[in-house]
Amino acid sequence: MEKNNYRVAQWATGNIGSRSLRAIIEHPHMTLVGVWVSGAEKAGKDAGELAGTDPTGITATQSIDDILAARPDCVLYMRQGTDLDELCTLLEAGVNVVTTRGDFHHPPTMDPAARSRIEAACTKGGTSIHSTGSSPGFVTEALTIPLLSLSRRHDCLTIEEYADMASRNSPQLMFQIMGFGAPVGEFDQGKIAYVKHDFAGSLGQIADAIGLPCDDFEATGELAAARNTVEIAAGTIEAGSVGAMRITVTGLRGGKPIVRFRANWYCTDDIDVDWGLRESGWRIRTEGDTPVSLDIHFPVSAEEYPLFTPGLTAHRAVNAVPALCKAAPGIRTTVDLPQVIAQF
C-alpha cells in the first residue's frame, strides 16, 4: 500500500521556514514531528507559536539528536547557509531532505568533495536530497520543461524575474544587504557570485536535460539610479541613489547563449535607464522553431505582497516531500523526479 502520511521535521523557522512549518502543520498527509531552530530565543517554544497556528505539542529544539529521535521521513531544510555535517548526519540516519538551499540543483558542477560526501551519506542511509523553490526551482526548471517540449530546435531560453521591493519593510535587508539607497557605483561582486551559483546550477540542469550542456556561465550586475526621491516601506530612496538593480546569468554553448536568467529587483521604476520594468512576476521566452512567451503575474495587493511571497518558495518544497521520499537514493533534481503535485 502506498504511503499517504509522512513524518516531517522543519529545519529553521525564518521567513520561508515559518511558512513551510505552517504548511506541514496544516497538510492532510503530513505529521509534524520536530522543529529545529537556530536561535536560543525560539528553543522550547511550541511549533504552533512559531508558525502562527494553534499549539501542536511539538517543541522547538536546537539539537539534531532530538530531530533524529523523532524519526522523520523527511526534513525541510531552510537554514541560513548549508552545513554539510548536519546534512550528512540526517541523510546517513535515513532522513530524506528537501531544501531551499541552492547547492544541489546540478550535481556535475558541485564541489567534488561535497558531492562525494553527500552521495555517500545518501547511499548509507538509503535517502535522497533535493533543492527546490520558486526561483530557482519552479520557474527555472519545472515550468521550462513543458515549454521546451513544444520545440524541435532550441536557440535560447530567457527567464526574466521582476520583483518590486517597495512594500518590503525590512530596512536591514533592503539597505544594508541588497544595497538600495546607496550611491551608484560598482556592483558587489559577491552578490553576483551568489546569484550565479544558484542559477547557473539550475539552468545547467535544464541544459543538460535537453542535450545542450553549457560550456561556461557568465554573470553580470547592473545598477540604476532613482530619478526622484521615493518613500518605500523600509525607508527613503534618495534621488540619484540605487533604485533598481539587475543580475543576468547566462549559460553559453559554443560561445552562444542558450539559457539565461535575469533578476530585475527594484524599489521604483522611475530610474535613469530603460529596463522595461513591469509589475512583479516572471516572463519566460523560448526561441527556436516554436517560440513561446509566457507572462506570470501575482494578483495580490501591495500590502499582501510581502506576506504572499514566502509561500512561493516554501510551498513547492513542502509539496515535493512525497516525490522525494519515493525517489531512489542520491541527489535528485527536478529532471529526475516525477511531477510535483500538491495534495490539498
MIDOTI-886272 format. One record per residue (C-alpha): chain; residue in one letter; y, x, z; residue number from 1. Coordinates in pm, 1 decimal. Layout:
<"A" "A" <Y X Z> NUM>
...
end
This chain:
<"A" "M" <0.0 0.0 0.0> 1>
<"A" "E" <339.6 139.1 -95.2> 2>
<"A" "K" <559.4 225.6 198.0> 3>
<"A" "N" <854.9 -7.9 236.1> 4>
<"A" "N" <1009.2 119.7 557.7> 5>
<"A" "Y" <1144.2 472.2 606.8> 6>
<"A" "R" <1225.2 652.6 928.0> 7>
<"A" "V" <1562.4 817.8 860.6> 8>
<"A" "A" <1791.5 1050.1 1055.5> 9>
<"A" "Q" <2158.2 1114.7 983.9> 10>
<"A" "W" <2279.6 1476.3 997.1> 11>
<"A" "A" <2656.7 1488.1 1071.2> 12>
<"A" "T" <2897.0 1197.4 1101.8> 13>
<"A" "G" <3220.3 1289.2 927.0> 14>
<"A" "N" <3396.2 1071.0 673.3> 15>
<"A" "I" <3090.5 1046.7 445.2> 16>
<"A" "G" <2826.3 1081.0 715.1> 17>
<"A" "S" <2953.6 792.7 927.1> 18>
<"A" "R" <2941.3 565.1 621.2> 19>
<"A" "S" <2588.9 684.2 547.8> 20>
<"A" "L" <2492.7 621.3 911.3> 21>
<"A" "R" <2614.4 262.8 891.6> 22>
<"A" "A" <2421.2 210.0 568.0> 23>
<"A" "I" <2099.6 331.8 732.0> 24>
<"A" "I" <2150.3 103.6 1032.6> 25>
<"A" "E" <2206.4 -198.7 807.8> 26>
<"A" "H" <1936.6 -115.5 549.7> 27>
<"A" "P" <1646.3 -367.0 536.0> 28>
<"A" "H" <1385.9 -96.7 464.5> 29>
<"A" "M" <1506.5 189.5 684.7> 30>
<"A" "T" <1486.5 257.3 1055.5> 31>
<"A" "L" <1738.1 492.8 1212.4> 32>
<"A" "V" <1550.6 736.3 1437.4> 33>
<"A" "G" <1804.0 1011.8 1500.4> 34>
<"A" "V" <2162.0 1133.9 1462.4> 35>
<"A" "W" <2271.1 1498.3 1468.4> 36>
<"A" "V" <2639.7 1569.8 1535.1> 37>
<"A" "S" <2837.2 1892.4 1509.4> 38>
<"A" "G" <3093.6 1812.8 1779.2> 39>
<"A" "A" <3013.9 1807.2 2150.7> 40>
<"A" "E" <3251.0 1513.1 2192.8> 41>
<"A" "K" <3013.2 1293.5 1989.8> 42>
<"A" "A" <2691.4 1407.5 2157.5> 43>
<"A" "G" <2543.1 1141.2 2384.1> 44>
<"A" "K" <2718.4 854.4 2209.5> 45>
<"A" "D" <2524.7 564.0 2062.6> 46>
<"A" "A" <2489.8 579.5 1684.5> 47>
<"A" "G" <2643.1 233.6 1659.2> 48>
<"A" "E" <2964.8 358.9 1818.7> 49>
<"A" "L" <2986.3 638.1 1561.5> 50>
<"A" "A" <2914.0 401.0 1272.9> 51>
<"A" "G" <3124.4 106.6 1387.5> 52>
<"A" "T" <2827.7 -124.9 1446.0> 53>
<"A" "D" <2655.6 -282.7 1743.8> 54>
<"A" "P" <2463.9 -43.8 1973.5> 55>
<"A" "T" <2139.4 88.0 1827.8> 56>
<"A" "G" <1975.1 262.4 2121.3> 57>
<"A" "I" <1979.2 589.1 1923.9> 58>
<"A" "T" <2179.5 861.6 2095.8> 59>
<"A" "A" <2358.2 1136.6 1904.0> 60>
<"A" "T" <2234.7 1490.4 1966.5> 61>
<"A" "Q" <2315.9 1849.5 1878.8> 62>
<"A" "S" <1951.4 1954.7 1899.0> 63>
<"A" "I" <1733.4 1993.3 1589.8> 64>
<"A" "D" <1430.8 1963.3 1819.5> 65>
<"A" "D" <1541.2 1610.1 1913.1> 66>
<"A" "I" <1556.6 1517.0 1546.0> 67>
<"A" "L" <1213.4 1662.0 1474.2> 68>
<"A" "A" <1067.8 1483.5 1777.1> 69>
<"A" "A" <1182.8 1151.5 1627.1> 70>
<"A" "R" <951.1 1215.5 1326.3> 71>
<"A" "P" <1187.3 1112.3 1044.0> 72>
<"A" "D" <1055.7 1076.4 691.7> 73>
<"A" "C" <1394.4 1189.9 563.6> 74>
<"A" "V" <1721.6 1339.1 686.0> 75>
<"A" "L" <2052.6 1258.6 518.0> 76>
<"A" "Y" <2221.2 1598.4 543.6> 77>
<"A" "M" <2601.7 1573.6 522.4> 78>
<"A" "R" <2745.9 1851.4 736.0> 79>
<"A" "Q" <3028.6 2092.1 653.3> 80>
<"A" "G" <2861.4 2392.0 494.5> 81>
<"A" "T" <2493.9 2445.6 419.0> 82>
<"A" "D" <2273.8 2603.8 686.1> 83>
<"A" "L" <1955.4 2732.3 520.6> 84>
<"A" "D" <1787.9 2792.3 856.2> 85>
<"A" "E" <1834.6 2426.6 951.5> 86>
<"A" "L" <1716.4 2301.5 616.0> 87>
<"A" "C" <1407.1 2521.3 609.8> 88>
<"A" "T" <1315.9 2411.9 961.8> 89>
<"A" "L" <1339.3 2045.6 859.9> 90>
<"A" "L" <1150.1 2090.8 534.1> 91>
<"A" "E" <873.0 2301.9 691.1> 92>
<"A" "A" <825.6 2032.9 956.4> 93>
<"A" "G" <753.0 1766.9 694.9> 94>
<"A" "V" <1101.2 1612.6 672.9> 95>
<"A" "N" <1245.2 1536.4 329.5> 96>
<"A" "V" <1619.7 1596.5 281.4> 97>
<"A" "V" <1877.5 1413.7 71.8> 98>
<"A" "T" <2211.0 1595.0 83.6> 99>
<"A" "T" <2562.9 1552.5 -47.9> 100>
<"A" "R" <2598.5 1929.4 -37.9> 101>
<"A" "G" <2615.5 2056.1 -397.1> 102>
<"A" "D" <2378.2 2350.8 -360.7> 103>
<"A" "F" <2063.8 2204.7 -514.6> 104>
<"A" "H" <2172.0 2041.8 -842.3> 105>
<"A" "H" <2040.1 2324.6 -1060.1> 106>
<"A" "P" <1762.5 2544.1 -917.2> 107>
<"A" "P" <1774.6 2804.2 -1201.9> 108>
<"A" "T" <2128.2 2910.3 -1104.8> 109>
<"A" "M" <2078.3 2908.4 -727.6> 110>
<"A" "D" <2081.9 3235.2 -537.1> 111>
<"A" "P" <1723.1 3358.4 -594.2> 112>
<"A" "A" <1662.2 3438.4 -228.9> 113>
<"A" "A" <1790.3 3098.2 -113.0> 114>
<"A" "R" <1587.1 2918.3 -376.7> 115>
<"A" "S" <1272.4 3106.8 -277.6> 116>
<"A" "R" <1319.6 3019.7 90.9> 117>
<"A" "I" <1377.8 2650.3 21.5> 118>
<"A" "E" <1085.0 2621.1 -218.7> 119>
<"A" "A" <853.4 2796.2 28.3> 120>
<"A" "A" <964.9 2557.4 303.4> 121>
<"A" "C" <901.1 2256.6 76.0> 122>
<"A" "T" <554.2 2386.6 -9.2> 123>
<"A" "K" <466.5 2442.8 356.1> 124>
<"A" "G" <589.9 2100.3 465.4> 125>
<"A" "G" <493.2 1903.3 155.0> 126>
<"A" "T" <854.7 1793.9 127.6> 127>
<"A" "S" <1144.5 1767.0 -116.3> 128>
<"A" "I" <1521.3 1819.3 -115.6> 129>
<"A" "H" <1775.2 1654.6 -346.2> 130>
<"A" "S" <2152.2 1694.8 -394.9> 131>
<"A" "T" <2342.3 1384.1 -499.5> 132>
<"A" "G" <2660.2 1183.1 -450.5> 133>
<"A" "S" <2916.0 1015.6 -671.2> 134>
<"A" "S" <3074.6 1327.5 -820.4> 135>
<"A" "P" <2883.5 1547.5 -874.6> 136>
<"A" "G" <2573.6 1334.0 -899.8> 137>
<"A" "F" <2616.9 981.4 -1026.6> 138>
<"A" "V" <2893.6 1036.0 -1280.7> 139>
<"A" "T" <2778.3 1380.7 -1399.3> 140>
<"A" "E" <2404.9 1310.8 -1409.7> 141>
<"A" "A" <2274.3 956.8 -1356.9> 142>
<"A" "L" <2535.4 795.1 -1579.2> 143>
<"A" "T" <2539.7 1057.7 -1852.1> 144>
<"A" "I" <2165.0 1042.3 -1917.6> 145>
<"A" "P" <2164.7 687.7 -2065.1> 146>
<"A" "L" <2487.6 752.8 -2257.7> 147>
<"A" "L" <2338.6 1061.6 -2422.5> 148>
<"A" "S" <2020.2 867.9 -2502.3> 149>
<"A" "L" <2215.4 695.7 -2781.9> 150>
<"A" "S" <2262.7 1019.7 -2975.9> 151>
<"A" "R" <2058.3 1248.5 -3200.0> 152>
<"A" "R" <2331.8 1511.9 -3243.5> 153>
<"A" "H" <2532.0 1631.9 -2947.1> 154>
<"A" "D" <2864.8 1810.4 -2971.5> 155>
<"A" "C" <3029.8 1775.6 -2628.7> 156>
<"A" "L" <3020.4 1564.2 -2313.9> 157>
<"A" "T" <3352.8 1530.9 -2128.7> 158>
<"A" "I" <3391.1 1368.6 -1787.5> 159>
<"A" "E" <3743.4 1305.1 -1658.3> 160>
<"A" "E" <3786.9 1216.5 -1291.9> 161>
<"A" "Y" <4113.5 1057.5 -1175.2> 162>
<"A" "A" <4193.7 1035.8 -804.8> 163>
<"A" "D" <4526.9 901.0 -679.6> 164>
<"A" "M" <4557.1 1062.5 -336.1> 165>
<"A" "A" <4882.8 894.4 -232.5> 166>
<"A" "S" <4714.6 649.9 5.7> 167>
<"A" "R" <4506.6 918.7 182.4> 168>
<"A" "N" <4654.3 950.3 532.6> 169>
<"A" "S" <4514.8 1296.3 609.4> 170>
<"A" "P" <4804.4 1544.8 635.6> 171>
<"A" "Q" <4582.5 1848.1 702.5> 172>
<"A" "L" <4361.7 1774.2 401.8> 173>
<"A" "M" <4647.8 1691.1 169.2> 174>
<"A" "F" <4897.9 1962.9 257.2> 175>
<"A" "Q" <4700.7 2248.5 413.5> 176>
<"A" "I" <4364.4 2230.0 238.8> 177>
<"A" "M" <4446.7 2082.2 -101.2> 178>
<"A" "G" <4798.3 2224.1 -123.1> 179>
<"A" "F" <5002.2 1922.2 -226.6> 180>
<"A" "G" <5372.0 1961.4 -148.4> 181>
<"A" "A" <5355.7 2342.0 -170.4> 182>
<"A" "P" <5564.4 2549.8 -412.7> 183>
<"A" "V" <5414.3 2556.0 -761.5> 184>
<"A" "G" <5255.1 2897.4 -810.7> 185>
<"A" "E" <4915.1 3044.7 -882.2> 186>
<"A" "F" <4618.7 2813.5 -837.9> 187>
<"A" "D" <4396.3 2901.8 -540.4> 188>
<"A" "Q" <4101.1 3084.4 -699.2> 189>
<"A" "G" <3878.0 2996.9 -405.8> 190>
<"A" "K" <3933.4 2628.3 -470.9> 191>
<"A" "I" <3846.8 2675.6 -838.4> 192>
<"A" "A" <3530.1 2866.1 -746.8> 193>
<"A" "Y" <3424.0 2590.8 -505.2> 194>
<"A" "V" <3456.5 2317.8 -768.1> 195>
<"A" "K" <3291.1 2536.4 -1031.7> 196>
<"A" "H" <2989.7 2596.9 -807.6> 197>
<"A" "D" <2908.2 2228.6 -761.2> 198>
<"A" "F" <2992.9 2101.1 -1108.1> 199>
<"A" "A" <2850.2 2389.3 -1309.6> 200>
<"A" "G" <2518.7 2323.7 -1138.2> 201>
<"A" "S" <2530.9 1952.7 -1208.8> 202>
<"A" "L" <2639.2 1992.7 -1571.5> 203>
<"A" "G" <2387.2 2273.6 -1618.8> 204>
<"A" "Q" <2109.3 2038.6 -1510.6> 205>
<"A" "I" <2200.8 1793.7 -1788.5> 206>
<"A" "A" <2249.4 2067.2 -2049.3> 207>
<"A" "D" <1900.4 2198.7 -1973.7> 208>
<"A" "A" <1753.6 1849.2 -1987.4> 209>
<"A" "I" <1887.5 1777.7 -2337.2> 210>
<"A" "G" <1763.0 2111.7 -2468.5> 211>
<"A" "L" <2103.4 2280.9 -2496.0> 212>
<"A" "P" <2123.0 2515.4 -2194.9> 213>
<"A" "C" <2461.1 2674.7 -2133.5> 214>
<"A" "D" <2515.4 3047.9 -2182.4> 215>
<"A" "D" <2814.2 3054.1 -1949.4> 216>
<"A" "F" <3053.9 2841.3 -1745.7> 217>
<"A" "E" <3427.1 2887.5 -1715.3> 218>
<"A" "A" <3671.4 2717.1 -1479.5> 219>
<"A" "T" <4049.6 2688.2 -1482.0> 220>
<"A" "G" <4305.1 2534.4 -1247.3> 221>
<"A" "E" <4649.9 2389.8 -1324.4> 222>
<"A" "L" <4933.9 2268.0 -1102.7> 223>
<"A" "A" <5210.7 2021.4 -1187.4> 224>
<"A" "A" <5539.6 1961.2 -1007.1> 225>
<"A" "A" <5665.8 1623.8 -889.8> 226>
<"A" "R" <5982.6 1526.1 -1078.4> 227>
<"A" "N" <6118.1 1331.7 -783.1> 228>
<"A" "T" <6064.7 1326.1 -406.1> 229>
<"A" "V" <5796.2 1073.7 -310.3> 230>
<"A" "E" <5664.0 940.9 18.5> 231>
<"A" "I" <5285.2 923.9 46.3> 232>
<"A" "A" <5066.2 812.2 336.3> 233>
<"A" "A" <5027.5 1170.7 460.6> 234>
<"A" "G" <5396.9 1266.1 441.2> 235>
<"A" "T" <5657.3 1375.4 186.2> 236>
<"A" "I" <5614.2 1542.7 -152.4> 237>
<"A" "E" <5946.5 1708.4 -235.0> 238>
<"A" "A" <6074.5 1719.2 -591.5> 239>
<"A" "G" <5962.6 2043.5 -756.6> 240>
<"A" "S" <5661.3 2091.3 -528.7> 241>
<"A" "V" <5295.9 2037.2 -622.7> 242>
<"A" "G" <5246.4 1669.6 -700.2> 243>
<"A" "A" <4927.2 1694.1 -908.6> 244>
<"A" "M" <4650.1 1938.4 -986.0> 245>
<"A" "R" <4353.6 1955.6 -1214.5> 246>
<"A" "I" <4047.0 2176.1 -1236.5> 247>
<"A" "T" <3836.9 2198.7 -1551.6> 248>
<"A" "V" <3477.5 2327.8 -1553.1> 249>
<"A" "T" <3332.2 2389.4 -1898.8> 250>
<"A" "G" <2979.6 2478.8 -1998.6> 251>
<"A" "L" <2957.9 2693.9 -2311.9> 252>
<"A" "R" <2675.9 2745.1 -2560.1> 253>
<"A" "G" <2732.2 2999.6 -2833.8> 254>
<"A" "G" <3098.2 3011.9 -2731.4> 255>
<"A" "K" <3147.2 2636.9 -2785.3> 256>
<"A" "P" <3198.3 2377.2 -2509.7> 257>
<"A" "I" <2908.3 2132.7 -2480.4> 258>
<"A" "V" <2964.7 1989.8 -2129.1> 259>
<"A" "R" <3292.0 1957.6 -1940.0> 260>
<"A" "F" <3418.8 1810.8 -1614.1> 261>
<"A" "R" <3788.7 1777.6 -1532.7> 262>
<"A" "A" <3918.5 1667.7 -1193.3> 263>
<"A" "N" <4266.6 1515.3 -1201.6> 264>
<"A" "W" <4391.7 1482.3 -841.8> 265>
<"A" "Y" <4747.0 1361.0 -787.5> 266>
<"A" "C" <4994.0 1213.2 -540.2> 267>
<"A" "T" <5234.2 1098.8 -810.9> 268>
<"A" "D" <5203.6 1051.4 -1185.9> 269>
<"A" "D" <5572.8 1135.9 -1227.6> 270>
<"A" "I" <5509.3 1504.5 -1299.8> 271>
<"A" "D" <5661.7 1771.5 -1523.6> 272>
<"A" "V" <5369.1 1782.7 -1770.3> 273>
<"A" "D" <5184.2 1513.0 -1962.3> 274>
<"A" "W" <4824.2 1499.5 -1841.8> 275>
<"A" "G" <4769.0 1137.2 -1935.0> 276>
<"A" "L" <4709.1 1039.7 -1573.4> 277>
<"A" "R" <4575.8 690.1 -1510.4> 278>
<"A" "E" <4455.0 491.0 -1210.6> 279>
<"A" "S" <4162.9 620.8 -1003.3> 280>
<"A" "G" <3821.9 622.3 -1167.0> 281>
<"A" "W" <3633.3 806.9 -1439.0> 282>
<"A" "R" <3632.2 837.9 -1815.5> 283>
<"A" "I" <3320.0 968.4 -1988.2> 284>
<"A" "R" <3322.9 1061.4 -2356.4> 285>
<"A" "T" <3033.6 1176.4 -2568.9> 286>
<"A" "E" <3093.1 1347.7 -2901.6> 287>
<"A" "G" <2820.1 1371.5 -3163.9> 288>
<"A" "D" <2666.7 1143.7 -3421.7> 289>
<"A" "T" <2704.9 839.1 -3191.4> 290>
<"A" "P" <3028.5 892.5 -2993.5> 291>
<"A" "V" <3086.5 674.2 -2688.6> 292>
<"A" "S" <3378.6 640.4 -2447.3> 293>
<"A" "L" <3330.9 471.3 -2110.2> 294>
<"A" "D" <3610.1 391.6 -1862.0> 295>
<"A" "I" <3534.2 315.5 -1498.1> 296>
<"A" "H" <3794.6 168.5 -1264.9> 297>
<"A" "F" <3788.0 80.9 -895.2> 298>
<"A" "P" <3911.6 -277.9 -844.5> 299>
<"A" "V" <4046.7 -228.8 -491.1> 300>
<"A" "S" <4397.6 -219.9 -349.0> 301>
<"A" "A" <4577.9 99.0 -248.9> 302>
<"A" "E" <4523.3 3.1 114.5> 303>
<"A" "E" <4149.9 -45.0 61.2> 304>
<"A" "Y" <4103.9 269.7 -147.6> 305>
<"A" "P" <4068.3 528.4 136.5> 306>
<"A" "L" <3813.9 302.3 309.3> 307>
<"A" "F" <3625.9 237.5 -14.0> 308>
<"A" "T" <3574.2 592.0 -142.7> 309>
<"A" "P" <3330.3 726.7 124.0> 310>
<"A" "G" <3074.1 471.0 10.1> 311>
<"A" "L" <3080.2 606.5 -343.4> 312>
<"A" "T" <2926.1 929.5 -217.4> 313>
<"A" "A" <2726.8 809.1 82.6> 314>
<"A" "H" <2553.1 507.7 -67.5> 315>
<"A" "R" <2391.8 688.0 -360.1> 316>
<"A" "A" <2239.1 935.4 -114.9> 317>
<"A" "V" <2101.7 655.5 105.0> 318>
<"A" "N" <1961.2 472.1 -196.8> 319>
<"A" "A" <1783.5 789.8 -312.4> 320>
<"A" "V" <1569.9 817.5 2.5> 321>
<"A" "P" <1266.3 618.1 -120.7> 322>
<"A" "A" <1250.6 802.3 -453.6> 323>
<"A" "L" <1271.8 1141.1 -284.8> 324>
<"A" "C" <1011.9 1059.7 -20.1> 325>
<"A" "K" <766.7 976.2 -300.2> 326>
<"A" "A" <851.7 1285.0 -506.7> 327>
<"A" "A" <644.7 1599.4 -549.8> 328>
<"A" "P" <735.6 1882.9 -310.9> 329>
<"A" "G" <1023.3 2109.3 -412.6> 330>
<"A" "I" <1388.1 2098.6 -515.3> 331>
<"A" "R" <1414.9 1769.8 -700.5> 332>
<"A" "T" <1700.3 1683.4 -939.5> 333>
<"A" "T" <1824.3 1361.6 -1097.4> 334>
<"A" "V" <1630.7 1457.9 -1409.7> 335>
<"A" "D" <1310.3 1490.0 -1203.7> 336>
<"A" "L" <1339.8 1169.1 -1004.1> 337>
<"A" "P" <1290.6 811.8 -1122.1> 338>
<"A" "Q" <1598.3 593.2 -1148.4> 339>
<"A" "V" <1756.1 531.4 -809.0> 340>
<"A" "I" <1753.8 156.3 -742.3> 341>
<"A" "A" <1936.3 6.2 -446.9> 342>
<"A" "Q" <1746.6 -230.6 -217.7> 343>
<"A" "F" <1967.0 -495.1 -56.4> 344>
end
